[in-house]
Amino acid sequence: MGLGLKVHVGHVLGLEHDLGLGVDPSYKPCWDHITQPLPPHERTMSELTTTEFTYDSLCIQYTEEDVPYMLKTGIHLLPKFHGLAGEDPCKHLKQFHVVCSTMKPIDVQEDHVYLKAFPHSLEGNAKYWLYYLAPRSITSWDDLKRLFLAKFFPTTRTTVIRKEISGIKQQSRETLYEYWERFKNFCSSCPHHQISEHMLLQYFYEGLHHVGRNRIDAASGGALGNMTLAASRQLIENMASNSQQFGTRSDAIVVRGVHDVGAAKYTMKLESKIDALLLFTAVVSFPSISCTSAAPSIPLPFPLRVIPSKKMEEVDREILETFRKVEVSIPLLDAIKQIPKYAKFLKELCTHKRRLK
């Protein structure tokens, strides 16, 4: 026993009997120190302050697989969605489907691949949202896709896109191809808009310019409503493709030129010149000062300048007669353009730098 060997008590007593050792039959060994329970282990302060972490299972409950598989190739090619305001969840799902279609193992359903690969395509707030869902609450790919769109594509956003589709209008100087592509982008950005096909074509047709609407009517044989939905959509697609190839643009709205924009400024200048001309005519038509007028009480530095000469009177009379014979027979816009030339001519004429022949 001193060597630490575990030997049965009966074996020890039998060995003593075989060896002839005297054994007291009334001897009873004391087993009280062995049968008493051990005192409970007391935890230390550090053990008591340590937080016990309990791991909850993921919200996705994977189904039992007939063929076990692992996704190794293609994980790094998955698109990333962060849950930001400017991201498009529908576009993310489309890109996710494209990548998963290239990494699907043999004899494995696509929904199982989607469930395993989708958590790897989320980052930031989107991944936190997935972690906070109830454990084992998602059992299929349809459930996960529905919850994802409900979180990151709310009803308010759907309502806004539905209004954009129903009230779409072709912008000025926008080709049929550009208008058709913008309309398709609105429809693809919200696949669950729940607008029927014939209503979509009607909204597109009503938003056209009258020129584009007449062209579609002519191409459809008189009315677009007499064609089937597939034929109508194919007709619009062909006309939009033709618009892209040749780059024709709608001429419903005429672009204002440079002269049209600046016509108001030239008109104001013309009015100011006419006012100055009328004032000059009024001054010339006044009677000249006679020599017999009373001399001013204050002596002038140049008294001869006050007395008009006969030569100046004759020049003024000739100018007045010349202006009376002037007739403008050119378009108004050309007259406005030549105002600076007229102003220079009048100035030189009034300052005696130019003489009439």
C-alpha atoms as one frame of an Amber mdcrd trajectory, in Angstrom:
protein
   0.000   0.000   0.000   2.912   2.295   0.689   4.006   1.924  -2.941   0.774
   3.408  -4.180  -0.575   0.089  -5.586  -4.299  -0.412  -5.691  -4.854  -3.870
  -4.190  -8.196  -5.299  -3.169  -8.585  -5.795   0.607  -9.811  -9.384   0.207
  -6.709 -10.255  -1.722  -4.560  -8.849   1.094  -6.376 -10.892   3.749  -6.150
 -14.058   1.638  -2.414 -13.465   1.171  -1.898 -13.114   4.927  -3.822 -16.343
   5.496  -1.671 -18.203   2.955   1.512 -16.855   4.496   0.395 -17.993   7.915
   0.254 -14.549   9.343  -2.000 -14.128  12.290  -5.070 -12.133  11.599  -7.480
 -11.021  14.240 -11.007 -12.041  13.143 -12.533  -9.227  15.192 -10.502  -6.614
  13.295 -12.602  -4.236  11.190 -10.834  -1.657   9.093 -11.981   1.938   9.295
 -13.279   3.243   5.919 -14.747   6.492   7.185 -12.050   8.618   5.545 -12.834
   7.010   2.206 -16.654   7.039   2.183 -16.996  10.712   3.241 -17.712  13.103
   0.233 -15.096  15.622  -0.780 -15.736  19.296   0.021 -16.975  21.399  -2.982
 -14.412  23.320  -5.026 -14.541  27.028  -4.301 -14.098  29.288  -7.375 -11.590
  32.081  -7.287 -12.321  35.765  -7.909 -10.925  35.642 -11.425 -13.088  32.622
 -12.258 -16.191  34.329 -10.931 -15.600  37.519 -13.002 -14.941  35.635 -16.231
 -17.860  35.903 -18.688 -19.242  32.617 -19.858 -19.830  32.761 -23.655 -22.637
  30.682 -25.027 -22.665  30.358 -28.834 -26.042  30.415 -30.569 -26.438  28.539
 -33.797 -26.750  30.460 -37.056 -30.134  31.578 -38.323 -29.821  29.273 -41.349
 -30.822  25.679 -40.786 -29.081  23.605 -43.418 -30.823  20.526 -44.737 -29.279
  17.085 -44.669 -27.178  16.545 -47.749 -27.322  13.392 -49.812 -23.904  14.198
 -51.224 -21.557  16.072 -48.850 -19.739  18.963 -50.479 -17.631  22.020 -49.644
 -17.509  25.406 -51.358 -13.840  26.076 -52.058 -13.598  27.629 -55.498 -15.374
  30.857 -56.364 -15.884  32.230 -52.851 -13.555  35.164 -53.553 -15.584  36.026
 -56.665 -18.816  36.625 -54.771 -20.123  40.221 -54.846 -20.123  42.128 -51.573
 -23.125  43.873 -50.059 -22.590  46.231 -47.105 -26.142  47.420 -46.496 -25.439
  51.053 -47.390 -28.115  53.458 -48.620 -26.816  53.705 -52.179 -26.549  49.945
 -52.809 -29.073  47.989 -54.851 -30.071  44.677 -53.204 -31.789  43.399 -56.363
 -28.613  43.943 -58.371 -26.632  42.141 -55.667 -28.909  39.099 -55.889 -28.526
  38.973 -59.672 -24.731  39.103 -59.450 -24.808  36.508 -56.662 -26.833  34.111
 -58.840 -24.390  34.508 -61.722 -21.358  33.659 -59.583 -23.066  30.746 -57.800
 -24.066  29.196 -61.102 -20.361  28.749 -61.909 -19.459  27.133 -58.569 -22.312
  24.604 -58.268 -21.029  21.059 -57.517 -22.426  18.041 -59.293 -25.614  16.453
 -57.913 -26.228  19.387 -55.538 -29.318  21.584 -55.598 -28.834  25.267 -56.326
 -30.797  26.385 -53.245 -28.366  24.530 -50.999 -25.449  26.312 -52.651 -27.196
  29.680 -52.247 -27.783  29.094 -48.524 -24.149  28.209 -47.873 -22.601  30.920
 -50.041 -24.852  33.882 -49.249 -23.363  34.701 -45.788 -19.954  35.071 -47.488
 -21.349  37.821 -49.748 -22.363  40.091 -46.861 -20.152  42.653 -45.151 -20.553
  45.287 -42.461 -24.096  46.037 -41.325 -25.559  43.425 -43.647 -23.584  40.634
 -41.978 -24.530  41.908 -38.513 -28.174  41.778 -39.564 -27.767  38.114 -40.540
 -26.095  37.261 -37.231 -28.883  38.864 -35.177 -31.684  36.820 -36.724 -33.306
  34.095 -34.626 -31.391  30.795 -34.645 -32.632  28.231 -37.179 -35.366  30.605
 -38.404 -34.454  30.212 -42.084 -34.956  26.840 -43.693 -34.994  27.677 -47.429
 -33.454  30.073 -49.939 -36.814  31.743 -50.558 -37.106  32.625 -46.857 -33.626
  34.153 -46.803 -34.213  36.145 -49.994 -37.569  37.438 -48.728 -36.086  38.619
 -45.412 -33.118  40.198 -47.210 -35.321  42.254 -49.544 -37.682  43.215 -46.716
 -34.716  44.603 -44.754 -32.745  46.415 -47.462 -35.522  47.135 -50.011 -38.362
  48.604 -47.902 -41.876  49.350 -49.080 -41.184  53.088 -49.358 -38.473  52.473
 -51.931 -40.815  50.231 -53.915 -43.480  52.942 -53.884 -41.044  55.552 -55.194
 -39.966  53.340 -58.099 -43.587  52.516 -58.944 -44.318  56.243 -59.180 -41.256
  56.752 -61.383 -42.446  54.011 -63.742 -46.039  55.213 -63.939 -45.080  58.865
 -64.443 -42.083  58.494 -66.733 -41.678  61.164 -69.438 -39.271  61.446 -72.332
 -36.891  64.303 -71.663 -36.017  67.004 -74.146 -33.305  66.035 -76.633 -33.518
  62.408 -75.419 -33.459  59.729 -78.104 -35.874  56.831 -78.189 -33.043  54.468
 -77.274 -32.056  56.485 -74.200 -35.678  56.768 -73.099 -36.261  53.018 -73.552
 -33.096  52.110 -71.602 -34.029  54.422 -68.745 -37.479  52.848 -68.604 -36.030
  49.313 -68.497 -33.602  50.299 -65.735 -36.516  51.464 -63.588 -38.338  48.175
 -64.141 -35.291  45.991 -63.442 -34.384  47.906 -60.279 -37.655  46.739 -58.701
 -38.648  43.284 -60.028 -41.517  43.074 -57.518 -43.249  46.257 -58.750 -46.390
  44.163 -59.511 -47.277  46.196 -62.613 -48.682  44.182 -65.501 -46.953  44.089
 -68.865 -49.661  45.958 -70.755 -49.658  48.754 -68.144 -45.879  49.081 -68.471
 -46.131  49.522 -72.239 -48.957  52.003 -71.780 -46.914  54.114 -69.346 -43.993
  54.082 -71.793 -46.213  55.055 -74.732 -47.908  57.901 -72.838 -44.535  59.384
 -71.835 -43.313  59.684 -75.425 -43.045  62.975 -77.311 -45.707  63.442 -79.965
 -43.087  62.915 -82.691 -41.943  59.587 -81.252 -45.520  58.526 -80.632 -46.428
  59.208 -84.264 -43.441  57.189 -85.452 -44.427  54.188 -83.340 -48.009  54.443
 -84.562 -46.816  54.511 -88.146 -44.507  51.541 -87.597 -47.266  49.531 -85.887
 -49.715  50.050 -88.754 -51.821  52.792 -87.240 -52.091  51.961 -83.537 -49.858
  50.174 -81.068 -52.863  48.829 -79.164 -53.819  46.509 -82.036 -50.638  44.445
 -81.549 -49.916  41.753 -78.978 -47.712  42.471 -75.962 -44.765  40.482 -77.302
 -45.023  42.105 -80.739 -45.339  45.592 -79.254 -42.303  45.142 -77.061 -40.268
  43.740 -79.957 -41.300  46.687 -82.157 -40.171  49.210 -79.543 -36.926  47.285
 -79.052 -36.181  47.356 -82.786 -36.955  51.068 -83.103 -34.800  51.875 -80.065
 -31.926  49.865 -81.529 -32.284  51.737 -84.800 -32.243  55.038 -82.885 -29.000
  53.988 -81.216 -27.341  53.065 -84.503 -28.185  56.272 -86.346 -28.259  58.672
 -83.389 -31.445  60.515 -84.379 -32.821  62.908 -81.817 -36.273  64.298 -81.264
 -36.774  67.792 -82.654 -39.861  68.559 -80.575 -38.057  71.331 -78.702 -35.945
  73.818 -80.646 -32.720  74.841 -78.992 -32.338  78.581 -78.643 -29.369  80.040
 -80.469 -26.817  82.578 -79.308 -28.553  85.493 -81.083 -31.907  84.541 -79.516
 -30.425  84.516 -76.048 -28.755  87.911 -76.488 -31.645  89.591 -78.320 -32.915
  91.194 -75.125 -29.587  92.918 -74.498 -29.441  94.286 -78.038 -33.027  95.497
 -77.743 -32.197  97.467 -74.611 -29.173  99.006 -76.302 -31.266  99.942 -79.314
 -33.837 101.662 -77.119 -31.137 103.670 -75.372 -29.690 104.753 -78.729 -33.106
 105.811 -80.002 -33.714 107.862 -76.848 -30.381 109.612 -77.329 -31.229 110.280
 -80.971 -34.603 111.774 -80.060 -32.966 114.010 -77.484 -30.440 115.198 -80.050
 -33.208 115.957 -82.559 -35.091 117.964 -79.962 -32.013 120.029 -79.181 -31.395
 120.776 -82.881 -34.989 121.835 -83.493 -34.870 124.552 -80.785 -34.579 128.147
 -82.088 -31.091 129.494 -81.977 -30.071 132.268 -79.677 -30.295 135.680 -81.326
 -27.580 138.266 -81.198 -29.892 140.815 -79.593 -30.344 138.733 -76.441 -29.272
 140.300 -73.206 -25.726 139.728 -72.249 -25.159 137.566 -69.221 -24.374 139.367
 -66.026 -21.397 137.138 -65.396 -18.686 137.419 -68.040 -18.023 134.193 -69.866
 -14.478 132.968 -70.473 -15.276 132.303 -74.130 -18.092 134.632 -75.164 -17.821
 133.802 -78.856 -18.870 130.211 -78.144 -22.300 131.398 -77.035 -23.030 133.244
 -80.276 -24.049 130.653 -82.923 -22.535 131.057 -86.349 -24.356 130.742 -89.654
 -22.112 127.877 -90.664 -23.169 125.798 -87.623 -26.829 126.547 -88.309 -26.481
 125.323 -91.861 -24.720 122.115 -90.711 -27.444 121.422 -88.153 -30.129 121.988
 -90.759 -28.409 119.583 -93.157 -28.129 116.909 -90.447 -31.798 117.249 -89.621
 -32.798 116.938 -93.257 -30.547 113.907 -93.647 -32.143 112.129 -90.689 -35.595
 112.896 -92.033 -34.742 111.055 -95.241 -33.309 107.982 -93.443 -35.442 104.825
 -93.813 -34.522 101.452 -92.238 -35.259  98.701 -94.768 -33.224  95.864 -93.255
 -34.411  93.211 -90.752 -34.573  94.271 -87.143 -31.937  91.764 -86.023 -29.454
  93.107 -88.602 -30.185  96.661 -87.489 -29.520  95.645 -83.882 -26.205  94.075
 -84.854 -25.106  97.301 -86.640 -26.000  99.635 -83.744 -22.338 100.138 -82.754
 -21.544 101.222 -86.314 -24.443 103.694 -86.311 -23.339 105.077 -82.965 -19.815
 105.697 -84.225 -21.132 107.345 -87.406 -23.435 109.655 -85.441 -20.692 110.606
 -83.030 -18.308 111.517 -85.831 -21.081 113.384 -87.607 -21.926 115.450 -84.537
 -18.307 116.269 -83.722 -17.580 117.425 -87.313 -15.061 114.611 -87.917 -17.124
 113.344 -90.805 -18.689 115.556 -93.482 -21.650 114.766 -95.662 -20.912 114.874
 -99.366
